Amino acid sequence: MGDKIKRIGVLTSGGDAPGMNAAVRAVARSAITFGMECIGIRRGWQGLITTDFVTLDAASVGHILSRGGTILYTARSDEFRTEKGRKKAVATCKMLGLDAIVAIGGDGTFRGALELSRLGVPVAGIPATIDNDIGCTNYTIGFDTACNTAIECIDKLRDTMQSHERCSVVEVMGRNAGFLALYVGISVGATAVLVPEREFNLQRDVVERIRSARLAGHTHFMVVVAEGVGSAVEIGKQIHEAVGIEPRVTVLGHIQRGGSPNARDRETATRMGYFAVKALAEGRTNLVISTRDGGIVETPIEEALQMTKHLQMDRYEVLEAVGISKTHGL
């Protein structure tokens, strides 16, 4: 592939996240600004194997900034995990004249991008996942919108649960990370929050907090569970056995992925899309665009995949200090 990048491909892969369309729009329009053509690869890495593409120009990405999901669709590709599949993807890049690929997604997306870069295709990654679990970046596109969706659902759920004096056990997404659960739990004034990063003791972390709240006069209790902890239904059964109240379990599921992205996700996605194209135009490749200390930074993709992010456990101090207790309300 030539030194000067004249045509780039952009794809979304893995789980969808609010703000992906904003990133696609930014990549396409920034490419035009830098004198490049932009090709949208549909259905993630699989589309690069099957040559599923669409030409993107300024008009074709108009009016997508506020849309949830991704106009390029997304899929997981077992074929791309094989050497044969990746060679097909490289052949597609050559056939379409793609000088680089911008990959929007999470950890699995970046691992695919790394493999493609090792076969000679320059890449740039943009982190987009509601889990916020990418080690090289403080923030991933979609997290804030997903949090707000969960908060809105839980607020509505609380209205009906309080009417019946019940315990609510709400399971939120996040895969094996508790960022979403803890952020949401603090925001809704949860009685307890369970995350994979912190081994929990049902008696100490749930039962005693419910009991303390009941002694203080409260009749409704909210327990937020990250999906990586285990079954919310099973945890609900354990609560029933321990304190005798009958919990209502709600699994929010994929509703958290949907909806129009909020201001933070639109703005972050737009900045990341621009800086990804800018880096490629200036000859910097095989990197992930990240946010750090409020700014945009570039991290080499191999280094990015080795980095880890730890849950800020001091948030538990906040949760326990201002949550339901003998002297506090919600």
C-alpha positions as CSV (number, residue, x, y, z in Angstrom):
1,M,0.0,0.0,0.0
2,G,1.2,3.5,-0.8
3,D,2.7,5.9,1.7
4,K,0.0,8.6,1.2
5,I,-3.4,7.5,2.3
6,K,-6.1,8.4,-0.3
7,R,-8.9,6.1,0.6
8,I,-9.9,4.7,4.0
9,G,-12.5,2.2,5.2
10,V,-14.5,2.5,8.4
11,L,-16.4,-0.2,10.2
12,T,-18.2,-0.9,13.5
13,S,-17.7,-4.2,15.2
14,G,-18.8,-6.0,18.3
15,G,-21.6,-4.8,20.5
16,D,-23.2,-1.6,19.3
17,A,-23.0,1.6,21.4
18,P,-24.8,4.9,21.2
19,G,-22.5,7.4,19.4
20,M,-21.1,4.9,16.9
21,N,-23.0,6.8,14.1
22,A,-21.5,10.1,15.3
23,A,-18.1,8.5,15.0
24,V,-18.8,7.2,11.5
25,R,-20.0,10.6,10.4
26,A,-16.9,12.3,11.8
27,V,-14.6,9.8,10.1
28,A,-16.4,10.3,6.7
29,R,-16.5,14.0,6.8
30,S,-13.0,14.4,8.2
31,A,-11.7,12.2,5.4
32,I,-13.2,14.6,2.9
33,T,-11.5,17.5,4.7
34,F,-8.2,15.8,4.4
35,G,-8.7,15.0,0.7
36,M,-9.5,11.3,1.1
37,E,-12.4,9.0,0.0
38,C,-14.2,7.0,2.7
39,I,-15.8,3.6,2.2
40,G,-18.1,2.2,4.9
41,I,-17.6,-1.5,5.6
42,R,-20.9,-3.1,6.7
43,R,-21.2,-5.8,9.3
44,G,-17.8,-5.4,10.8
45,W,-14.8,-7.6,10.0
46,Q,-17.2,-10.0,8.3
47,G,-18.0,-7.3,5.7
48,L,-14.4,-6.9,4.9
49,I,-14.3,-10.6,4.1
50,T,-17.5,-10.7,2.0
51,T,-16.9,-7.2,0.4
52,D,-20.0,-5.7,1.9
53,F,-19.5,-2.0,1.5
54,V,-21.0,1.4,0.8
55,T,-19.4,4.7,-0.4
56,L,-19.7,7.4,2.2
57,D,-19.8,11.1,1.4
58,A,-20.9,14.2,3.3
59,A,-24.6,13.7,2.3
60,S,-24.8,10.0,3.1
61,V,-23.8,10.6,6.7
62,G,-26.1,13.5,7.2
63,H,-28.8,13.2,9.9
64,I,-27.2,10.2,11.6
65,L,-25.6,12.2,14.4
66,S,-28.6,11.6,16.7
67,R,-29.3,8.1,15.7
68,G,-28.6,5.1,18.0
69,G,-27.2,1.9,16.7
70,T,-24.9,1.9,13.7
71,I,-25.9,2.5,10.0
72,L,-23.0,0.2,9.1
73,Y,-24.4,-2.6,11.2
74,T,-22.2,-4.8,13.3
75,A,-21.4,-8.4,13.6
76,R,-19.0,-10.8,15.1
77,S,-16.9,-12.8,12.7
78,D,-15.5,-16.3,13.5
79,E,-14.0,-16.4,10.0
80,F,-11.9,-13.3,10.6
81,R,-10.3,-15.1,13.5
82,T,-8.7,-17.5,11.1
83,E,-5.6,-16.8,9.0
84,K,-7.6,-17.6,5.8
85,G,-10.3,-15.1,6.8
86,R,-7.9,-12.3,7.5
87,K,-6.1,-12.9,4.1
88,K,-9.5,-12.5,2.5
89,A,-10.0,-9.2,4.3
90,V,-6.6,-8.0,3.1
91,A,-7.5,-9.0,-0.5
92,T,-10.7,-6.9,-0.1
93,C,-8.7,-3.9,1.0
94,K,-6.5,-4.3,-2.1
95,M,-9.4,-4.7,-4.4
96,L,-11.2,-1.6,-3.0
97,G,-8.0,0.4,-2.9
98,L,-8.3,0.9,0.9
99,D,-5.1,2.4,2.3
100,A,-6.2,2.2,5.9
101,I,-9.0,1.0,8.2
102,V,-10.7,2.9,11.0
103,A,-12.2,0.3,13.4
104,I,-14.9,1.5,15.9
105,G,-15.6,-0.9,18.8
106,G,-14.1,-2.5,21.8
107,D,-11.3,-4.9,22.8
108,G,-12.2,-7.6,20.3
109,T,-12.4,-5.0,17.5
110,F,-8.9,-3.8,18.3
111,R,-7.5,-7.3,18.4
112,G,-8.9,-7.8,14.9
113,A,-7.3,-4.5,13.9
114,L,-4.0,-5.5,15.3
115,E,-4.0,-8.7,13.3
116,L,-4.8,-6.8,10.1
117,S,-2.0,-4.3,10.8
118,R,0.4,-7.2,11.0
119,L,-0.6,-8.1,7.5
120,G,0.3,-4.7,6.2
121,V,-3.0,-2.7,6.5
122,P,-2.6,0.5,8.5
123,V,-5.3,0.9,11.2
124,A,-6.7,3.3,13.7
125,G,-9.1,2.3,16.5
126,I,-11.9,4.3,18.1
127,P,-13.1,2.9,21.5
128,A,-16.9,2.5,21.6
129,T,-18.5,0.2,24.2
130,I,-21.1,0.8,26.9
131,D,-18.9,-1.3,29.2
132,N,-16.2,1.5,29.4
133,D,-13.6,-1.3,30.0
134,I,-10.9,-0.3,27.5
135,G,-7.7,0.1,29.4
136,C,-6.0,2.8,27.3
137,T,-8.8,5.3,27.5
138,N,-10.6,7.1,30.4
139,Y,-13.9,7.0,28.4
140,T,-15.5,4.9,25.7
141,I,-18.3,6.1,23.4
142,G,-21.7,5.0,24.6
143,F,-21.1,4.7,28.3
144,D,-22.8,7.9,29.4
145,T,-25.9,7.3,27.3
146,A,-26.2,3.7,28.5
147,C,-25.9,4.9,32.1
148,N,-28.7,7.5,31.6
149,T,-30.9,4.9,30.0
150,A,-30.4,2.6,33.0
151,I,-31.0,5.4,35.4
152,E,-34.3,6.4,33.7
153,C,-35.5,2.8,33.7
154,I,-34.6,2.3,37.4
155,D,-36.3,5.6,38.4
156,K,-39.5,4.5,36.8
157,L,-39.2,1.0,38.3
158,R,-38.7,2.6,41.8
159,D,-42.1,4.5,41.4
160,T,-44.0,1.2,41.1
161,M,-41.9,-0.7,43.5
162,Q,-42.4,1.9,46.3
163,S,-46.1,1.5,45.8
164,H,-45.8,-2.1,46.7
165,E,-43.1,-1.9,49.4
166,R,-40.7,-4.3,47.7
167,C,-37.1,-5.0,47.0
168,S,-35.9,-4.4,43.4
169,V,-32.9,-6.4,42.1
170,V,-31.8,-4.8,38.8
171,E,-29.2,-6.4,36.5
172,V,-27.3,-4.0,34.2
173,M,-24.9,-4.8,31.4
174,G,-21.1,-4.4,31.5
175,R,-19.9,-7.8,30.7
176,N,-17.1,-8.5,33.2
177,A,-16.7,-4.9,34.3
178,G,-18.6,-3.1,37.0
179,F,-18.2,0.5,35.7
180,L,-21.8,0.8,34.5
181,A,-23.3,-0.8,37.6
182,L,-21.4,1.3,40.1
183,Y,-22.0,4.6,38.3
184,V,-25.7,3.8,37.9
185,G,-25.9,2.5,41.5
186,I,-24.6,5.8,43.0
187,S,-26.8,7.8,40.6
188,V,-30.0,6.1,41.7
189,G,-29.2,5.9,45.4
190,A,-29.0,2.1,45.5
191,T,-29.1,0.2,48.7
192,A,-26.4,-2.1,47.4
193,V,-24.3,-2.5,44.3
194,L,-22.6,-5.8,43.3
195,V,-19.7,-5.7,40.8
196,P,-17.3,-8.4,39.5
197,E,-14.2,-6.5,40.7
198,R,-15.2,-6.7,44.4
199,E,-16.0,-10.1,46.0
200,F,-19.2,-9.7,47.8
201,N,-20.6,-11.1,50.9
202,L,-24.4,-11.4,50.7
203,Q,-24.9,-10.9,54.5
204,R,-22.6,-7.9,54.8
205,D,-23.1,-6.2,51.5
206,V,-26.8,-6.7,50.9
207,V,-28.7,-8.2,53.8
208,E,-27.4,-5.9,56.5
209,R,-27.8,-2.9,54.4
210,I,-31.5,-3.8,53.7
211,R,-32.0,-4.6,57.3
212,S,-30.5,-1.2,58.4
213,A,-32.7,0.6,55.9
214,R,-35.8,-1.2,57.1
215,L,-35.0,-0.3,60.7
216,A,-34.7,3.3,59.6
217,G,-38.2,3.2,58.2
218,H,-37.6,2.5,54.6
219,T,-39.9,0.0,52.8
220,H,-38.3,-0.1,49.3
221,F,-34.8,-1.3,48.6
222,M,-32.8,-1.2,45.4
223,V,-30.0,-3.6,44.6
224,V,-28.0,-3.1,41.3
225,V,-26.1,-6.1,40.0
226,A,-23.5,-6.1,37.2
227,E,-24.1,-9.0,34.8
228,G,-20.6,-10.3,35.4
229,V,-21.4,-11.0,39.0
230,G,-23.9,-13.8,38.2
231,S,-27.6,-14.3,38.0
232,A,-29.7,-11.5,39.4
233,V,-32.5,-14.1,39.7
234,E,-30.4,-16.3,42.0
235,I,-29.3,-13.2,44.0
236,G,-33.0,-12.3,44.4
237,K,-33.7,-15.8,45.7
238,Q,-30.9,-15.5,48.3
239,I,-32.3,-12.2,49.5
240,H,-35.7,-13.7,49.9
241,E,-34.3,-16.6,52.0
242,A,-32.2,-14.2,54.1
243,V,-34.8,-11.5,55.0
244,G,-38.1,-12.9,54.0
245,I,-39.1,-10.1,51.5
246,E,-40.0,-11.1,47.9
247,P,-37.7,-9.3,45.5
248,R,-38.7,-8.3,42.0
249,V,-35.9,-9.0,39.5
250,T,-35.5,-6.8,36.4
251,V,-32.9,-7.5,33.7
252,L,-32.5,-4.3,31.7
253,G,-30.6,-6.1,28.9
254,H,-30.1,-4.6,25.5
255,I,-32.3,-1.6,26.0
256,Q,-29.2,0.0,27.5
257,R,-27.5,-0.2,24.0
258,G,-30.3,1.7,22.3
259,G,-31.5,5.3,22.1
260,S,-30.2,8.6,20.8
261,P,-26.7,9.3,22.1
262,N,-26.4,12.2,24.6
263,A,-24.2,15.3,24.3
264,R,-21.1,13.7,25.8
265,D,-21.2,10.7,23.5
266,R,-21.9,12.8,20.4
267,E,-19.1,15.2,21.2
268,T,-16.6,12.5,22.2
269,A,-17.3,10.4,19.1
270,T,-16.9,13.4,16.8
271,R,-13.6,14.4,18.3
272,M,-12.3,10.8,18.2
273,G,-13.4,10.4,14.6
274,Y,-11.6,13.5,13.5
275,F,-8.4,12.7,15.3
276,A,-8.3,9.2,13.9
277,V,-8.4,10.5,10.4
278,K,-6.0,13.3,11.2
279,A,-3.5,10.8,12.5
280,L,-3.7,8.7,9.4
281,A,-3.4,11.7,7.1
282,E,-0.2,12.7,8.9
283,G,1.3,9.2,8.6
284,R,0.6,7.9,12.1
285,T,-0.9,4.5,12.0
286,N,-1.7,1.3,14.1
287,L,-3.0,3.2,17.1
288,V,-6.1,3.7,19.3
289,I,-7.5,7.2,19.8
290,S,-8.1,7.6,23.5
291,T,-9.3,10.2,26.0
292,R,-7.0,11.0,28.9
293,D,-7.1,13.9,31.4
294,G,-9.8,15.6,29.2
295,G,-7.8,15.5,26.0
296,I,-7.4,13.2,23.0
297,V,-4.2,11.1,22.9
298,E,-2.9,8.3,20.6
299,T,-1.8,4.9,22.0
300,P,0.0,2.3,19.9
301,I,-2.4,-0.5,19.4
302,E,-0.2,-3.2,20.8
303,E,0.4,-1.2,23.9
304,A,-3.3,-0.3,24.1
305,L,-4.3,-4.0,24.2
306,Q,-1.9,-4.7,27.1
307,M,-3.3,-1.9,29.3
308,T,-5.9,-2.5,32.0
309,K,-8.4,-0.3,33.7
310,H,-9.3,-0.7,37.3
311,L,-12.6,0.2,38.9
312,Q,-12.3,3.2,41.2
313,M,-13.1,1.4,44.5
314,D,-13.3,4.7,46.4
315,R,-16.7,5.1,44.7
316,Y,-17.9,2.5,47.2
317,E,-17.0,4.9,50.0
318,V,-19.3,7.4,48.4
319,L,-22.1,4.8,48.0
320,E,-21.9,3.8,51.6
321,A,-21.6,7.3,52.9
322,V,-24.6,8.9,51.1
323,G,-26.8,5.9,50.4
324,I,-29.6,4.5,52.5
325,S,-28.7,4.3,56.2
326,K,-30.3,4.8,59.5
327,T,-30.0,8.5,59.2
328,H,-30.5,9.1,55.5
329,G,-33.3,8.8,52.9
330,L,-32.7,8.1,49.2
